[in-house]
Amino acid sequence: MQFGIRVRELRKQRRMTQQKLSELLGVSLSYISKVENKRLNGGDYPSEKVRPQTG
């Protein structure tokens, strides 16, 4: 499973908005959107930030 898809699934399971997740992780809302929609340039995701919050 791709990283962005998994982030979206976990966020929705926890009934969390992209805004709330971005606040918890200290990143922008647009960054969360780009991760979930596979629109990032490069390919390095700061997964160490996401893992503690999404489980």
PyMOL commands that set and color helices and strands:
alter all, ss='L'
color gray80, all
select helices_A, chain A and resi 3-13+18-25+29-36+47-54
alter helices_A, ss='H'
color red, helices_A
deselect
rebuild
show_as cartoon
